[in-house]
Amino acid sequence: MTVLRSVVRGTGSYLPARVLTNAELSKMVDTTDDWIVQRTGIRERHIAADGEVTSDLATHAARAALEDAGIEASEIDLIVLATATPDNTFPASAVTVQANLGIEHGAAFDVQAVCSGFVYAVSTADAMVRAGNARKVLVIGAETFSRILDWEDRTTCVLFGDGAGAFVLEGVEQPGTKEDRGILATRLRSDGCHKDKLYVDGGPSSTQTVGHLRMHGREVFRHAVGLVSDVIDGALEDAGCAADEIDWFVPHQANKRIIDATARKFGWPEEKVVITVDKHGNTSAASVPLALDIARRDGRLQEGQLVMLEAMGGGLTWGAALLRW
């Protein structure tokens, strides 16, 4: 008996041209390069240009993923875009990407799970594929977090950047074993009791403003490793895999200390961990696909390898996805 798996056919990413270094930030707020690097591992981040919106970044990444996959935009029947920084309150930024790509069929919608958004979007797209509701899907994570930062708050403005990453998924019949290519398992979780630990202090229904990002960093750090470890364990269990079978760990790029601690917990050496936080900062829903696209294009990621994705974000939300390349 075969099963339908969502196989990654191509990846793409996009980073705005402007690079903002820690040295430049130290002239804007009371901070230093050493302080930022020691606590987060971040050295620089990319900032969207004036007039460059989230759907622009997403469209660039989507086109790169389509080219990598050798698939025409007209073949896509679903777009799932993960973002916490949409162009507008509505419509979904996904429909703008759909229009930009010249797609006039199928469906497109946004998913909002903040930094966990891409993992949520992958899980949603996979469920749609397995249910027979879509065959070829663009899954995108795109953010312009620079638009919701308080640039006078040194505890948050140094952490985030802008960017986008994308996958093309295609449903393919597989034997139904852990050796199958594609998405093998996903685990999603949330706990709204922690929503005040990482949030934006505005919104159309509450303040009629966009608001700014606010974070209780120590509290988020305290929860991070334990929460993501739980969903990683769950995804491994669901797929019938062991931690030592993982070839690549592609975590959410928020803080190198969190990444290092999680990898140590599962016995994954540094050479198995994809790190981009130093160059990109925290790009929220874009960070996982951005990191994976870089590993794909520099030759590290090879067909048949087992890859673990994970993320945690505001909500709190967290999730993991296990796939075979």
N, C-alpha and C positions, 0 to 999 in steps of 0.2 A: 504494500500500500504506500503510495507516494503522498507527499504533503507539498503545499505551495509555500515557498520561502521567498522573502523579499531580498533579492541579491543587489548589492551595490554595483552599479554599472559604471559610474563615474563620479568624480568629486571636483569641486571648484571652490575658489575663495576670492575674496577681494578685500583690500585694505586701502583706505583713503591715503592720498599722497602726503599729507602733512604729518610729520613725526614730532611729537612733543616729548622731550627728554626730561629726566629728573632734574638736570641742571637748570633748564628753563623753568620748571615748576618751582624750584627753590627761590626764584626771583618773584614768584607770584604769591606764595604762601610760606609760612614759617616751617620749612622742612629742609632736608638735605638728601643728596643722592645716597649717602651711606645709610641713613635712617630708613629710606624706602627699600633699598636693596636687602638690608639685613632682615627686615620684617616681612617682606613680601616676595622678593626675588625680581621685582619689576624694575626695568631700566628705562624703558620708553614705551609709548603707546601712540596709536594713530588717531587723528581727529578729523572728522568729516568737514569738508569745505562748506562755506556759506552756500546755502541753496542745495546742498547735497543731502538727500533724505534717505531714510531707511530702505525704501523700495528701490532706490538707485543702487545702493550697495548690494541688495538682494538680487537684483537683475544681473549685475556684473558676475556675481558668484554663480547664479543659475546658468548663464550662458557658458561660463567656463566648464561647469559640470556636464552640460549637454555636449559640448565639444569633446570633452574627455571620454564620454560614454559613446560618442558616435551616433547620437540619437537626435532627431529633429524635434524642435519644440512642438510641432503639430502632433507628435506621438504621445505627448504627456496628457493624461486625463485627470490628474489631481495635483494641486499645489498645496502643501502645508507649510506655512511660514511661522516660525517661532520668533516672537519679538515682544519686548516690553516697551518699545519705543516706536510705535507705529507712526506713519505719516500724519494720520488724522484719527480722531476718536472713532469715526467710521467713514467710509467703508474699510474693510480689512486691507492691509497693505498687500496681501497676497493677490487681490484682484488687480491691483496696479501692476504687479509683476506679470500676471497673466496677460494683461493688455500690452505691456511692454514687449512681451515675447510673441505677440500676435496670435495667442491662443484664444479661440472663440467657442470652445466646447469644454466639457468636463466641469470641475468644481475647483474653487480656491478659497481657503480660509486661513485665519491666523490662529495660533495657539499661544496662550499667555501663561507661562510658568516661570518667568524671569530666567535666571541662569540655568535652570533645569529644562528650559523650553525645548531645546533641540532633542533631548532624550525623549521628552513627552511627544514631540512631533514625529520622531522615528517610530515610537510605539503606536501612535495613532495611524500613521501611514501603513505600517505593517499589518495592523488589524484590518484596515480597509482592503489591502491586497488579499489577505487570507480569506476575507469574507466575499471576495469576488467583485467588490465595488470599484476597484481600480486595478490597472495592470502596470502602468508606468507612472511613477510619482516623482515629482520634485519636492525634496524636503530641504528647507532652508532655515538657517539661523542668521538673523541680521539685526544689528543694533546701532543706534547713535546715542549711546549713554552720555556723551558729552553735552547733550541738550537738556539733561535733567540733573546735572551736577551743580552743587553749590561750590563755585570756584574759590570761595573764601573758607571752606571747610577742609582743612588739611588732612583730616582723617578719612575722607572719602574721595576727594578730587584726584588724589594721586593714584588711585587704584584702577580706574576704568578707562577703556578706550573704545573705539568704534571699529566695526568690521562686519564681514559676512562670510558664511561658508555654506556649501550645498552638497547634497547627495542626489543622484538619480537612482531610484530603486525600481526594480522590475520583478514581477512575480514569475518564478520559475519552479516547475515541478522538480522535487528532490526526493531521494529515497526515504527521508524521515529519520536520519541518524544525526549524531553530533558532528559527523564529518561533512554534513551538508554545507554548501556555501549559503551565505545570507544571514538574516537575523535569526538567531537561535532562541533567544529569550530576552524579555524585558521585564523590569520591575519598576513600578512607579509608586511614590508615597508622598504624602503631605500631612502637615499638622498645623492647622490655623491658630492653635494656641500660641505659636511663636511668631505671629505675623508682625508684631511690633519690634522685632529684632532687625528686620531689614525691609524697608518700605519706602514709598514716596509719599510726601506729606501734601498731596493734592490729587484732584481728579474731578471729572465733570459733575458727578453726583454730590460730592462733598464740599469742594471749595470752588468749583468752576474754574480751576486753574490747573496747569500741568503739575506744578509742585517740584520739589527737589528730593533727591535720594537721601535717606537717612539710615544709618546703620549703627548697631551696637556690636562693634567688631569682636570684642572678647567673647561675647555670648555666641555669636555665629561660629567663631573658631572652636569654642568649647563643644559644640554639637556636631561639627562637620565630619570628623573622622568616623565617629560611631554611627552616624546616620547613613553615610554612603557605604560603609562596610556592610551594613545590614542588607542593602539592596544588591550589592555585588555578590554577597553570599547567596542571596535568593536567586539571582540570575544564573549563577554557576550550578546551583542545585537543580533548577528547572531544566537546564540543558544537559545535565548529567556530566558536567565537566569539573575538573579540579583546578585549583588556583595555579598549580605548577604547569598546567597546559597552556596558560596564556602566553602569547608571543609579544603582544603590545598592550600596554595600559595607556589609554588616551583620556585623561581626566579633564574636568573643568579647570580652566586656567585662572584661578582666583588668587592663590597664595602658594608659593613653593613649599612652605613649611607644612601646609595641609597635604599637598600632593606627596611629599616625601614620607610623611607619617602614614598615609594610607598605603603607599607602596610597601613600606616596611612591614605593615601588618599582614600583608599577603605574601611576603617573601619575594617581591618583584624587585630585581636590582635596577639601578639607575639606567642601565643601558636598554631596559625594556620599557622605559617611561618616556612618552613624548611630551616635551616641555616647550612651550612657546610664551609663557607668561612674561619672560624677560623682555621680549620684543613687542608684545601686543597688550600687556596688562590684562585686566578682566574685561572681555568683550561679551560677557553675559551669554545669551543663547548662541552667539556666534563662535564661542571659544572652542568647543569640541570639534565642529566640522572644520574650522580653520586649522587646528592642530593636526587633524587627521589628513587633510589635504596636503599639508606640508610634508608629512611622513610618506604619503603616497607618491608625491612628485620627486622627492629626493632619493627614492629607491629603497627606503627602509621597509616599507610595507609590501609584502609579497603574497601572491595568490596562495590560498590555502591556510594562511596564518589566522590564529584566533585572537580577536581584539575585544578588549573590554572598554566600554565607554561609561563614564559616570559624571554626574553633576549634582550640585545642590544650590538652591537659590531662595529668594524671598518667598514667603508663604507660611512657614517654610515648606519648600518642595524639594524632593530629591528623587533620583532615579538612576538606573543602570541599564545598559543594553549590551548584550553579548552577540558578536557576529563573527562569521568566518569569511575572510576576504576572498 
